[in-house]
Amino acid sequence: MRVFRDSAIVAYRNLLTILRVPTLLVTATIQPLMFVFLFAYIFGATLGGSQYREFLLAGIFAQTVAFNAAFTTVGLAGDLHKGIIDRMRTLPMSRLAVLMGRTLSDLVVNILSLAVMVVCGYIVGWRINGGIADAALAFGIILLFAFAMSWVGAVTGLFSPTVEVAQSAGLIWLFPLSFISSAFISAETLPGPLRTIAEWNPITAVSAAGRKLFDNGSPPSFVPPSGWAADHCVEYAIICSVAILAVAMPMALLRYRKVASH
């Protein structure tokens, strides 16, 4: 109970920071809107029009929550190098609470981002064609993936020597991860090695699970995905998120104990 209480306090502190500096929300809200309109109307005109826009949104959801891991990366790196972590270390609180509070506050940011994108999606013609239970499961899978990626961001932030390094390190691996996937295109059109990476990419799994549960089809020109990961995209998306958490959470905690002991 102490861990949950301390985590809630840290999360509240992080959310207060965002309320007092609302420009921190620009990346979480403006960037997804840019991607939606860019791909929906500039690239979408040649990739399938309205059908492509339905295909696109689940991929945008997955990409955005992955990119929002940068909030955790930069936030933890900033707290570490401003001495806030040292201050928290002197308090009678759980060490896990510092990391859990950061990831939980960033989960709230991801919920806000998703809400903005859903509204934007309805504006460009995207619809939830499946049932309410399926849609709830889809959003649950996306938020579970967001939580898992936040812990990856925590590891990156704790290993970064400066905030500037954290800002760049958080994007170096995210760009290839998001674009070598089926977030925006059919992975079946990629050449051999890239197609294999895309088929097993967690972003591909989360995107495919969203499309399946939202009942969003693909443009006729897109080659349907095949293979175990595609056929079991919902289960595989959950497995990926749980596996990421199983690796990233202990790694982040071990690194936090090391840096907080100096």
Order of alpha helices (4+ residues) and beta strands (2+ residues): alpha-alpha-alpha-alpha-alpha-alpha-alpha-alpha-alpha-alpha-alpha-alpha-alpha-alpha
